[in-house]
Amino acid sequence: MIELLTQNKENPEVSGELMPILLSLSEASPNAAEKLGSRDFIKMLIRDTKNNFKLGSEDPEAAKRAEQNLKCLQKLAKNPENTTKILEEGGADICANIISKKAREGGISGASEEDVQNAEVNLIPDDDEEAPGYVDDSDDVAQASVEMMNEILQDKEAAAKYLTTNDIRSALALLSKTNDANTCDNLFDLIEKAADDKSLSEFMADNGGMDQIMAVCNRFPNRKNLQKKAGEIFKKMGANEYIPGVTDQLQELTEGFKADDEDSRQALNSCALYLGNLMNTEKSAEAEGDSDDKIIKCLEKTLPHSLDDPQLAASQLLLLQKMANRDPETAKKIRESSLGDLISKQILGMLENVPENVKINQIILDSAESLNTRFPKNAPSVIDGKTGDEIKAKKPEDQYAKNVASNEEAIKEMTSILEQAANQEEGSPNKVNKDVLESAIGVLENLARCSDDCVDAINKRNGARNAAKLLNSTSPTEGTTYQHKLLGLISQLGQNKDGYNDICEENGIEAATSVVEKIPMEALEDPDCQTLKNMNAALRLLGDLADNDWDHSKFIDANSHKPCLEILDTIQEAGTEAFVEADYLNEIVKNSMRALKRMARDPALARAIMKSGGDKTGKTILGRMSGATGKNPHEEVDPEALAKLEGDLNGAKDPLC
């Protein structure tokens, strides 16, 4: 097949069919991988890529062949031995040349000079052809080159050896002319590698690198991954040290701020936006001093007078949310300042669920979510060691959450986003933006976790019903943060009887059970896997919704106890050592047992659990956990320590064992 590919390298139809087959074979067979990774084959691919790239601008088929070759090389580079061969045969050079040429030609989905230089937040929806981020006719060869460059320069030493100042100049030039967010993301990865090298980092700082990166942040204000990567680059460029100086500038502009003066507004907007971009870095108290306190005072004076100007409001809200997200103490200060009242009582009520407001809506929602009290996802209950009764943790009922609950317009707009998403038909032209939906769910989830008033207000507008509908419309194994937040929201809304009944009517119990039941077994071995985190959220949901004296027939219909037991049966095979080495297994066990013990308070569910072998499973798991903590269940141990250990099994009125 390799010989056939070599003979037909000029024929894109043949090479296009053969290349994926060869790559699949190389993954399955070490022998095939060795042949594909031969120096002669790699040399042929690189030489062929160079030749096709020269013809690419005039010959679409040649461009397609070059792209295929680059993707093949990228795949081969996952083997470190192949990476060395690719670098030695000039793989980095061909990528750098393609990036340089594309930068000279005008970038990918090119940004205008105005887009690059204008220090404003892009508030145009991404699917609008006038949006700076609209992708029209992106260059696949250039994108593949950036991806391959990242793949072959994984090693810091290789990056320092093969990246030159000319390469970085080209990468920054391409970045400033590119409106494809995914390519910008990959370019950020490449630039971050360069920032690890002191001389290249200094070169970027001296040649406007930070401004060009900030321009991308402004064009894609809601792309959290881009913002995070920008923060990593800024940190390596020493951006934290700039924050006090820019904060002083903000103070000066605040003192002279005139809401009716265009120059004053523009100056404040540029400064707030620049400072917000610097706040993408991790906080450095040593470098920044009391900058946060100064900024809060500035925003208290200017933000209330900026709400009629979307650009000026957006730049200040972005600054506020980034400060809050990087430091819980700062979030608390903002929440307890007049800014907390302003957002909860007024700004959230300015949401308008229309397509053209997608980005400003998300900025408002993300700002509100950043100020939520960090109340634990699974607030620890106290187990009475003598009676085994569970004493629930109380909600904080903080003023910020209560303010939102009493803001009817805010609750109406946020729940209307849920309602529209839950009832939209496939192919609907006015589909709810997924990012805005996730942000709205995140705000509602945290508010409901903090205040029963919020739970009541949300459920009065069918929040629980629509959330359950949305859960049913997602795949049980979706593995997204969106699904995780949705499960958390339903957990809270179902602790109100009306909300519980709505969830049951919309088959929310069955949907949550499916998330547990269909967890891929490999996900149980990866504590960082989002699918595993979602399963834990589903287990918490089942435990929360079983913790009442209401009708539990939906739990019986869904056999909700079975996947909880199956998860425990799977984990118990891991042995005692696994519990010592992997704390996350204890988390799964506790969530599973918490759900089961609460189900067991219903006699019908208790019988179902016992028939499914719940008593044996529980005893085995207890043995594993006690063994992992160095205690034998039959030995004399400290009563309080034993009560804590057994709490997750015996904390029910009808214990499992």
C-alpha positions, 0 to 999 in steps of 0.5 A, spaced: 500 500 500 505 504 501 508 503 494 501 504 491 501 511 495 508 513 492 506 511 485 499 515 485 501 521 490 499 525 484 492 523 484 488 526 490 483 521 489 487 515 490 492 518 495 486 520 499 483 513 500 489 510 501 492 515 507 486 514 512 487 506 511 494 506 512 494 511 518 489 506 521 493 500 520 499 503 523 495 504 529 493 497 529 499 494 527 506 495 530 509 493 523 505 497 519 507 503 524 514 502 523 514 502 515 510 508 515 515 511 520 521 509 515 525 515 514 524 514 506 517 515 507 517 521 511 522 524 506 518 523 501 512 526 504 515 532 506 518 533 499 511 532 496 508 537 501 513 542 498 512 541 491 505 541 492 505 547 496 508 551 491 503 549 486 497 550 491 495 557 490 494 555 482 492 548 483 486 546 488 488 539 487 495 540 489 493 544 495 489 538 497 495 533 497 499 538 501 494 538 506 493 530 506 501 529 507 501 534 513 495 531 516 499 524 515 505 527 518 502 530 524 499 523 525 506 520 525 509 525 529 505 522 535 511 517 535 517 520 538 521 517 534 518 519 528 518 526 530 525 526 530 525 524 523 520 529 521 524 535 524 531 532 521 528 532 514 525 539 515 518 538 517 518 545 521 521 549 516 516 547 511 510 548 516 514 555 517 514 557 510 507 555 509 505 560 515 509 565 513 506 565 506 499 565 508 501 571 513 503 575 507 497 573 503 492 576 508 491 570 513 485 565 514 478 568 513 482 575 514 481 580 519 481 587 517 486 592 519 480 595 523 479 589 526 486 588 529 487 595 531 480 597 534 480 596 542 473 594 542 469 587 544 466 584 538 459 583 540 457 581 533 454 574 533 459 569 530 454 566 525 453 573 522 457 574 516 459 581 518 462 578 524 470 579 525 470 571 527 465 569 521 469 563 517 468 564 510 473 560 506 479 558 511 485 555 508 486 548 510 493 547 508 495 553 513 491 550 518 494 543 518 501 547 518 500 550 525 497 543 527 503 539 525 508 545 528 504 544 535 505 536 534 512 536 532 514 541 537 511 538 543 518 538 547 521 544 550 528 543 547 525 542 540 521 548 540 527 552 542 532 549 537 527 549 531 523 556 532 526 562 530 524 570 531 522 569 523 517 564 525 514 568 531 514 574 527 510 570 521 505 566 527 504 573 530 502 576 523 498 570 521 494 571 528 493 578 527 490 577 520 486 570 522 478 570 524 478 563 524 478 561 532 480 554 531 486 557 528 487 562 533 487 557 538 492 553 535 497 559 534 496 560 541 499 553 543 505 555 538 506 562 541 506 559 548 511 554 546 516 560 544 514 564 550 518 558 554 524 561 551 527 567 554 529 570 548 523 569 544 519 571 549 523 578 549 522 578 542 515 578 542 514 583 548 518 588 543 514 587 537 507 588 539 506 580 541 502 582 547 497 587 543 496 582 537 494 577 542 489 581 546 486 583 539 484 576 538 481 576 545 477 582 543 475 578 537 473 572 541 471 575 548 467 569 550 472 563 547 474 561 554 479 556 552 482 562 548 482 567 554 485 562 558 491 560 553 492 568 552 493 568 560 498 563 560 502 566 554 501 573 558 504 570 564 510 568 561 511 575 558 511 578 565 504 581 564 502 581 572 507 586 573 504 591 568 497 590 572 499 596 578 501 601 572 495 600 568 490 600 574 493 607 576 491 609 569 484 606 570 484 611 577 486 617 573 481 616 567 475 614 573 477 621 576 476 625 570 470 620 567 464 624 563 459 619 561 457 624 556 464 625 553 466 620 547 473 621 548 472 620 556 468 613 554 473 611 549 479 612 553 476 608 559 473 603 554 480 601 552 483 601 559 478 597 562 479 592 556 487 592 556 486 591 564 481 585 563 486 582 558 491 582 563 487 579 568 487 572 564 493 571 568 493 567 574 493 572 580 500 574 583 499 578 590 506 579 590 506 583 583 499 586 583 499 589 590 492 592 592 490 593 585 483 589 585 481 593 591 482 599 587 479 597 581 473 595 584 472 602 587 473 605 580 468 600 577 463 602 582 463 609 580 463 608 572 459 602 571 453 605 573 453 610 568 456 606 562 450 601 561 447 605 555 453 603 552 454 596 550 461 596 548 463 600 555 459 596 559 462 589 556 469 591 557 468 593 564 464 587 565 469 582 562 474 586 567 470 584 573 468 577 571 476 575 570 478 578 577 472 574 580 474 568 577 481 568 578 480 569 586 474 567 590 476 573 595 476 578 590 469 575 588 466 576 595 469 583 595 465 585 589 459 581 591 458 585 597 460 591 594 455 596 590 457 592 584 453 586 587 447 590 587 448 593 581 448 586 577 443 582 581 438 588 581 439 591 575 444 588 569 441 581 569 434 584 568 437 587 562 438 581 558 434 580 552 433 573 549 434 575 542 439 573 537 443 579 536 444 580 543 448 573 544 454 576 546 453 581 550 448 576 554 453 571 555 458 577 558 452 579 563 451 571 565 458 570 565 459 576 570 453 574 574 456 567 575 463 569 577 460 572 583 455 566 585 457 564 592 462 558 591 457 553 595 459 546 595 456 542 589 455 536 594 454 540 601 457 535 606 451 533 611 453 531 618 451 524 620 449 523 627 454 517 630 448 515 635 442 515 631 445 514 624 440 520 622 443 525 616 443 532 618 442 536 612 447 542 610 443 549 610 444 553 604 447 560 605 441 564 603 446 570 601 443 577 599 446 576 592 442 570 591 436 573 594 436 580 590 436 575 583 430 571 586 426 578 587 429 581 580 423 578 576 425 580 569 432 577 570 429 570 572 424 571 566 429 572 561 434 566 564 428 561 564 426 563 557 432 561 555 431 554 558 424 554 555 426 556 548 432 551 548 427 545 551 422 546 546 425 548 540 425 543 534 430 540 530 433 545 524 429 551 527 432 558 525 432 561 531 436 556 535 438 558 542 446 559 542 449 553 546 454 557 550 449 562 552 444 556 554 450 553 558 452 560 562 444 561 564 444 554 567 450 555 570 447 562 574 441 558 575 444 552 578 449 556 583 443 561 585 438 555 586 444 552 590 444 558 595 437 560 596 430 556 596 427 563 594 431 562 588 428 555 587 421 557 588 422 563 583 425 559 578 420 553 578 414 558 578 417 559 571 417 552 569 425 551 570 425 544 573 420 542 567 424 545 562 431 543 565 428 535 565 426 536 558 433 539 556 437 533 560 432 528 556 435 531 549 442 530 551 446 523 550 447 520 557 455 520 555 455 527 552 461 528 557 460 536 557 460 541 562 453 543 559 450 537 561 454 537 568 451 544 570 444 541 567 444 535 572 446 540 578 440 545 576 435 539 576 438 536 583 437 543 586 430 544 583 427 537 585 428 539 592 422 543 591 415 539 591 412 542 585 419 542 581 420 534 583 413 533 580 415 536 574 422 533 573 418 526 574 413 528 569 418 529 564 422 523 565 428 527 569 429 521 573 430 516 567 435 521 564 439 521 570 439 514 571 441 513 564 447 517 565 450 513 570 448 506 567 451 508 560 458 510 563 464 507 559 468 503 563 474 506 561 471 513 564 472 510 571 479 509 570 480 517 569 479 522 574 479 528 570 474 525 565 468 530 564 464 524 563 466 521 570 464 528 573 457 528 570 456 521 572 458 523 579 453 529 578 447 524 576 449 520 582 448 526 587 442 528 583 439 521 584 441 522 592 438 529 592 431 527 589 430 521 593 431 525 599 424 526 601 417 522 602 414 523 596 412 518 590 418 514 588 415 510 583 419 513 577 425 511 581 422 504 581 420 504 573 427 506 571 431 501 576 435 507 578 438 503 584 441 498 579 446 502 575 448 505 582 450 497 585 453 495 578 458 501 579 459 499 586 460 492 583 465 494 578 469 498 583 470 493 588 474 489 584 479 494 584 481 491 591 483 495 597 490 498 594 486 502 589 482 506 594 489 508 597 492 510 591 485 513 588 481 518 592 476 519 586 474 512 587 472 514 594 468 519 591 464 515 586 463 510 592 460 515 597 455 518 591 453 511 590 452 509 597 448 516 598 443 515 593 442 508 595 441 509 602 436 515 600 432 510 596 432 505 601 428 510 605 422 508 601 420 500 603 419 498 595 426 501 593 429 498 599 426 491 597 429 492 590 436 494 593 436 488 597 433 483 591 439 486 587 444 484 592 445 491 595 447 488 602 453 484 599 455 489 595 455 494 601 459 490 606 464 488 601 465 496 599 465 497 607 471 492 607 475 495 602 474 502 605 476 500 612 482 496 609 484 502 605 484 506 612 488 501 615 482 499 620 479 492 620 471 492 621 471 487 626 477 490 631 475 495 636 476 502 633 474 509 635 467 510 635 467 517 632 472 514 626 468 508 625 461 512 625 464 517 619 467 511 615 460 507 615 456 513 615 455 513 607 452 506 608 449 506 615 446 513 615 439 511 612 433 509 616 433 502 613 441 501 612 443 497 607 448 492 611 
